[in-house]
Amino acid sequence: MLKLEAIDAYYEDLQALWGISMEVNEGELVALVGPNGAGKTTTLRIISGLLKPKSGSVVFDNQPLGKESAHKIVELGISQVLEGGKVFTGMSVLENLELGAFVSQARKVRNETLKWVYGIFPRLEERKAQRAGTLSGGERQMLAIGRALMSKPKLLMLDEPSFGLAPILVDQMFQMIKEINRQGVTILLVEQNVRAALELTHRAYVIENGRMVGQGTGDDLLSFESIRSAYLGECYDV
């Protein structure tokens, strides 16, 4: 479904990505993990059209995305949820969700999609008339994801969905993400909670300093001593 090949990316004169290549197949839940500043969010920005690569290619559903605008990429079926559950705080929960269905294909089935989103996030239906600015952090994250789902994406990209959430809410959030994938939405997950991400996903890529340094199934990566030591805080005798 999605293929990045040899992506180099810059912020002005500062290079952020070196030769990034990765794939996401239809129906998969794929994680991109790594430390702060590794290039995870930059990779998502390349895919969503918010940042153009200096070289390399991005292909989605056999269509090159290099020259497409960000709003056109949403119309093609890619939605991104930014870190921190960004919502329109002065608008109601329902109004936020309805804004997510702005693309023409999604507008036609808005009511059906809204029922589907409420089925995944019942709390949003309970709060539909409430101003988004009064929601808890976990509820805002649900709303941000729900709004992205209203566009009927083929690929949903989540940037640090557990950021700022209490541990019990983190577990709930990952279960909801798993359910969204089970219902047919392909997901690319950027997450610093490496153990949770690797336990949840089908496959994962590891990025450090703007370069891909590893890939494999979640179980495979969890078994690597280098991964366990670097990201899970487990020490080994030399």
C-alpha positions as CSV (number, residue, x, y, z in Angstrom):
1,M,0.0,0.0,0.0
2,L,2.8,2.5,1.0
3,K,6.4,2.4,-0.1
4,L,9.2,4.9,0.8
5,E,12.4,4.5,-1.1
6,A,15.7,6.2,-0.4
7,I,14.2,9.3,1.2
8,D,16.6,12.2,2.1
9,A,14.9,15.1,3.8
10,Y,16.1,18.5,5.1
11,Y,14.9,21.4,7.2
12,E,16.6,24.2,5.3
13,D,20.3,23.2,5.4
14,L,19.9,20.6,8.2
15,Q,19.5,17.0,6.9
16,A,17.0,15.1,9.0
17,L,16.6,11.8,7.0
18,W,19.2,9.7,5.2
19,G,18.1,7.1,2.7
20,I,14.9,6.1,4.5
21,S,13.1,3.1,2.9
22,M,10.1,1.2,4.4
23,E,6.9,-0.4,3.3
24,V,3.4,-0.8,4.8
25,N,1.1,-3.5,3.4
26,E,-2.7,-3.3,3.3
27,G,-4.2,-4.4,6.6
28,E,-1.0,-4.2,8.6
29,L,-0.3,-2.3,11.8
30,V,3.3,-1.2,11.5
31,A,5.3,0.7,14.1
32,L,8.2,3.2,13.6
33,V,10.1,3.4,16.9
34,G,13.2,5.2,18.0
35,P,14.5,7.9,20.4
36,N,13.6,11.5,20.4
37,G,14.9,13.4,17.4
38,A,15.4,10.2,15.4
39,G,13.3,11.3,12.5
40,K,10.0,9.5,13.2
41,T,7.7,12.6,12.9
42,T,9.7,13.8,9.9
43,T,9.0,10.5,8.2
44,L,5.3,11.0,8.8
45,R,5.5,14.6,7.5
46,I,7.1,13.3,4.3
47,I,4.2,10.8,3.8
48,S,1.5,13.3,4.5
49,G,3.0,16.0,2.2
50,L,3.8,18.5,4.9
51,L,7.5,18.2,4.0
52,K,8.8,17.4,0.6
53,P,11.8,15.1,0.3
54,K,15.1,16.3,-1.2
55,S,15.4,12.9,-3.0
56,G,13.7,9.5,-3.1
57,S,10.1,8.5,-3.7
58,V,6.9,7.9,-1.8
59,V,4.2,5.8,-3.5
60,F,0.7,5.1,-2.1
61,D,-1.7,2.7,-3.8
62,N,0.6,2.8,-6.9
63,Q,0.4,6.6,-7.1
64,P,3.6,8.8,-6.6
65,L,3.0,11.4,-3.9
66,G,6.0,13.5,-4.4
67,K,4.2,16.4,-6.1
68,E,0.9,16.1,-4.3
69,S,-0.4,18.7,-1.8
70,A,-1.2,17.7,1.8
71,H,-5.0,18.1,1.2
72,K,-4.8,16.0,-1.9
73,I,-3.0,13.2,0.0
74,V,-5.9,13.2,2.5
75,E,-8.3,12.8,-0.4
76,L,-6.2,9.8,-1.6
77,G,-6.8,8.1,1.7
78,I,-4.0,9.0,4.2
79,S,-4.9,10.7,7.5
80,Q,-2.4,11.7,10.2
81,V,-3.1,12.3,13.9
82,L,-0.6,14.7,15.4
83,E,1.1,14.2,18.7
84,G,-0.8,15.5,21.7
85,G,-4.4,15.0,20.5
86,K,-4.8,18.4,18.7
87,V,-8.5,19.4,18.6
88,F,-10.5,22.5,18.0
89,T,-11.1,23.4,21.6
90,G,-13.9,26.0,21.1
91,M,-16.0,23.6,19.1
92,S,-18.1,20.7,20.3
93,V,-17.1,17.0,20.0
94,L,-19.6,16.5,17.2
95,E,-18.4,19.6,15.3
96,N,-14.8,18.3,15.5
97,L,-15.9,15.0,14.1
98,E,-17.9,16.4,11.3
99,L,-14.9,18.5,10.2
100,G,-13.0,15.3,9.7
101,A,-15.4,14.3,6.9
102,F,-14.5,17.3,4.7
103,V,-13.3,15.3,1.7
104,S,-16.1,14.6,-0.9
105,Q,-16.1,10.8,-0.6
106,A,-16.3,11.0,3.2
107,R,-19.1,13.6,3.2
108,K,-21.4,11.1,1.3
109,V,-21.2,8.5,4.1
110,R,-20.7,10.9,7.1
111,N,-23.6,9.6,9.2
112,E,-22.6,6.0,8.8
113,T,-19.0,6.8,9.6
114,L,-20.0,8.7,12.7
115,K,-21.9,5.7,14.0
116,W,-18.8,3.6,13.4
117,V,-16.6,6.1,15.2
118,Y,-19.0,6.2,18.1
119,G,-18.9,2.4,18.2
120,I,-15.1,2.5,18.7
121,F,-15.1,5.5,21.1
122,P,-18.5,5.4,23.0
123,R,-17.2,8.2,25.2
124,L,-17.3,10.6,22.3
125,E,-21.0,9.9,21.8
126,E,-21.6,10.6,25.5
127,R,-19.7,13.9,25.1
128,K,-20.9,14.9,21.6
129,A,-22.4,18.2,22.7
130,Q,-19.5,19.1,25.0
131,R,-16.9,21.6,24.1
132,A,-13.7,19.8,23.1
133,G,-11.6,22.1,25.3
134,T,-13.3,20.6,28.4
135,L,-12.3,17.0,27.6
136,S,-9.6,15.1,29.5
137,G,-6.3,14.3,27.7
138,G,-7.4,10.8,26.9
139,E,-10.7,12.0,25.5
140,R,-9.0,14.6,23.3
141,Q,-6.8,11.8,21.9
142,M,-9.9,9.7,21.2
143,L,-11.4,12.8,19.5
144,A,-8.3,13.4,17.4
145,I,-8.3,9.8,16.2
146,G,-12.0,9.8,15.6
147,R,-11.8,13.0,13.5
148,A,-9.1,11.4,11.4
149,L,-11.3,8.2,10.9
150,M,-14.2,10.4,9.7
151,S,-12.2,11.0,6.4
152,K,-12.5,7.2,5.8
153,P,-8.7,6.7,5.5
154,K,-7.1,3.7,3.9
155,L,-4.0,4.5,6.0
156,L,-4.1,6.0,9.4
157,M,-0.9,7.5,10.8
158,L,-0.7,8.0,14.5
159,D,2.1,10.2,16.1
160,E,2.7,9.3,19.7
161,P,-0.9,8.5,20.7
162,S,0.1,7.6,24.3
163,F,1.8,10.9,24.9
164,G,0.8,12.5,28.2
165,L,-1.6,9.7,29.1
166,A,-1.8,7.9,32.4
167,P,-0.6,4.3,32.3
168,I,-4.1,2.8,32.5
169,L,-5.3,5.1,29.7
170,V,-2.3,4.0,27.6
171,D,-3.4,0.4,27.8
172,Q,-6.9,1.4,26.7
173,M,-5.6,3.5,23.9
174,F,-3.5,0.7,22.4
175,Q,-6.5,-1.7,22.6
176,M,-8.6,0.9,20.7
177,I,-5.8,1.2,18.1
178,K,-5.8,-2.6,17.7
179,E,-9.5,-2.7,17.2
180,I,-9.4,0.0,14.5
181,N,-6.8,-2.1,12.7
182,R,-8.9,-5.3,13.2
183,Q,-11.8,-3.5,11.5
184,G,-9.8,-3.0,8.4
185,V,-7.8,0.2,8.7
186,T,-4.1,0.0,7.9
187,I,-2.1,1.8,10.6
188,L,1.4,3.3,10.7
189,L,2.2,4.0,14.4
190,V,5.0,6.3,15.7
191,E,5.5,5.6,19.4
192,Q,8.1,6.0,22.1
193,N,6.5,3.3,24.2
194,V,8.6,0.8,22.4
195,R,7.5,-2.3,24.3
196,A,3.8,-1.6,23.9
197,A,4.3,-0.7,20.2
198,L,6.3,-3.9,19.4
199,E,3.8,-6.1,21.3
200,L,0.9,-4.5,19.4
201,T,2.2,-4.4,15.8
202,H,2.7,-6.9,13.0
203,R,6.0,-5.4,12.0
204,A,8.3,-2.5,13.1
205,Y,11.1,-0.3,11.9
206,V,13.7,1.2,14.1
207,I,15.1,4.6,13.2
208,E,18.1,6.4,14.8
209,N,19.7,9.7,13.8
210,G,17.6,9.8,10.7
211,R,18.6,6.3,9.5
212,M,16.8,3.0,9.5
213,V,18.8,0.6,11.7
214,G,16.5,-2.4,12.1
215,Q,13.2,-4.0,11.1
216,G,11.3,-7.1,11.8
217,T,8.3,-8.5,13.5
218,G,7.5,-7.1,16.9
219,D,8.4,-10.4,18.6
220,D,11.7,-10.6,16.7
221,L,12.7,-7.1,17.7
222,L,11.8,-7.7,21.3
223,S,14.2,-10.6,21.4
224,F,17.2,-8.6,20.2
225,E,19.5,-7.7,23.1
226,S,20.4,-4.4,21.5
227,I,16.7,-3.4,21.3
228,R,16.0,-4.5,24.8
229,S,19.0,-2.7,26.2
230,A,18.6,0.6,24.2
231,Y,14.8,1.0,24.5
232,L,13.5,-1.2,27.3
233,G,16.1,-0.4,29.9
234,E,17.3,-3.9,30.3
235,C,21.1,-4.4,31.0
236,Y,23.3,-7.3,30.1
237,D,26.7,-8.4,31.3
238,V,29.5,-8.0,28.8
